Amino acid sequence: MIKTYDENVRRALSDFLVDELRQSQKITGHPSRIISELGIGHGAFRIDIVAVNGLMHGYEIKSDADTLARLPEQAEAYSRVFDKLTLVVGERHIIKALSIIPDWWGVKLAKSHADGTILFSDIRTALNNESQDVFSVAQLLWRQEALDILESRNFAYGVKSKRRELIYKRLVSAIGIADLQKSVRDKLFTRQDWRSDQPLLQHGD
């Protein structure tokens, strides 16, 4: 077995997803965006890659060089937020990892070849998440983004100067889960002011 490393798997996964989203866009017409290191719970966690394309599909990487020490708490946190989730894992961790993540998570096995290329094998297809927490989904928004959504629906009265937790609570109570999910996807797709050290890979055609 040739050991896999986070950097190599991440680069190969990003390239793979760009190609996959390009094909999907031809069928669905949904614009798509790949986001690196998206913060969850105001930065308590950062999922490796998120593909936004009509839904939010999160990808967590555990290469052979990584450990699974944080995977249980990561799995719990990410399962509150994303429409679908996939673990991308090296051979070293595949058996133990399967015992940690929920059954509805997808699993891709990442293997390194002698020429340095990373190939992925589908072990399990990701299913739709039936256990999303609406407040956790709302927390993906920046404070002003949440206010913008409320203002567009005339629900921002009384909370414009409040702390963000109260703004999220208003948002959750004001609109349905499907509307919130779409609004979050739209904001993530159009967000411009990302950290300069976390560039986006974008595919729009």
FIMI-242866 format. One record per residue (C-alpha): residue in one letter; x, y, z. Coordinates in steps of 0.02 Angstrom, whole numbers, plus 32768, in hexadecimal, padded with zeros to 4 digits. Each point is the difference from the previous one (the first is absolute). Layout:
# residues N
AXYZ...
This chain:
# residues 205
M800080008000I804280AC7FD0K7FD2807D8087T7F87808C7FD6Y801180B18045D7F7D8087801BE8049807B7F82N80067F817F71V7F537FBB8024R7FB680B08010R804980387F59A7FC57F637FA7L7F53800B804FS7FEB80B57FCBD802C7FD47F4CF7F8A7F6B8005L7F7080688042V801780897F7FD7FEE7F7D7F76E7F6C7FB08058L7FA780A68019R801C80307F4CQ7FA47F647FC8S7F7780198080Q7FE480B47FCBK7FDF7FC97F4DI7F717F978043T7FB98069808DG802C80B07FCAH8032802A80B3P809780748011S80877FB3806CR808A80338075I80857FA38063I802D804B80A9S809D7FD2805FE80057FFA80BFL7F50803C8024G7FE9802E80B6I7F767FAA8064G7FBB804480A3H805D80A57FEAG80A67FA97FE5A7FF47F768082F801A7F877F6FR803980127F4CI7FC97F807F82D80817FE27F77I7F97801D7F64V7F4B802D7FDCA7FB17FF07F54V7F6D80777FECN7F957FCA7F6DG7F4580018025L802E7FB580AAM809280088079H806E7F657FF9G808D7FFE807FY80A07F9A7FECE80727FD78092I80AD7FBB7FD9K805B7F82806ES809F7FCE7FA5D80737F74803AA806C80848053D7F6E80478065T7FB17FBE80A0L7F497FDE8025A8007805280ABR7F89808D7FD3L7F917FA17F87P7F767FD5807EE7FE280B68030Q8018803A7F4DA7F807F827FC3E7F83803D8081A801B80B87FD6Y7FFB7FEA7F43S7F667F918008R7FA08092804AV8025806D7F69F80187FB17F55D7F847FB47F85K807B7F757FD8L80A97FCC8045T808E7F947FC0L809B7FC4805BV809A7FF27F91V80727F878059G80A57FA67FE8E80127F43800BR804F800A80ACH7F618044804FI7F737FB77F98I7FC67F79807AK8001806C809CA7FB780967FA7L7F687F9B7FC7S7FD97FDB80B6I800180B9802CI7F9B805A7F7BP7F437FEF7FE7D7FC17F817F82W7FBB80877F8DW80AC804F7FE4G80537FD77F5CV80AF7FB58001K808A80137F7EL80A17F9D8010A809A80657FCFK80957F9C7FC2S80A980437FCAH80577FB27F6BA80B97FF57FDCD7FFB80947F8AG7FB5806D808AT7F5080067FBCI7F6C7FE88075L7F707F937FC8F7F577FF78055S7F8F7F698014D7F4C80118037I7FE17F938097R7F578049802DT7F9180837FAEA7FC98093806AL7F478007802CN7F988099802BN8016803E80B1E7F5F7FEC8064S8045804A80A2Q803480B27FD6D7FF08080808BV7FB3809F7FBCF805C80738079S80A77FB27FD2V7FD8801B7F48A7FD880B78024Q80A980148056L80577FE87F59L7FC980B17FD9W805F809B8030R7F9E8078806EQ7FDC807C7F74E7FCF7F757F89A7F7F7FC2807DL7FBF80B18015D7FF680187F44I7F917F657FF3L7F90803F808CE7FF480AE7FB5S7FD17FBA7F55R7F6C7FAC8055N7FD580918076F802F7F9D809CA80978067803BY7F9F80728075G8045800280B1V809D7F997FDEK806E806F7F92S806D80328094K7FF57F5A805CR80897F7E8011R80097F7F7F77E7FB37F718065L7F5E8062800DI800580287F47Y80137F467FD8K7F6E7FD68074R7F92807F7FA6L80367FB97F59V7FD77F4F8035S7F5580318040A7FD880707F6CI80207F8D7F6BG7FF17F467FDEI80917F877FF7A7FF97FEE7F42D800280BE7FEAL808F8010807CQ80677F797FABK7FEC80537F57S802880AC8049V809F7FBD8051R80377FAC7F5ED7FE080A27FA1K80668065807DL80917F847FFDF800080027F44T800280BD7FEER806D802A8098Q809580677FC9D80648034809AW80547F5A8029R80A27FF38060S809180197F88D80577F648041Q7F6A7F947FD5P7FE180187F45L7F677FB87FABL7FFC7F8D7F6DQ7F6D80397F99H7FAB7FB07F6CG7F7D80667FA7D7FF57FB67F52
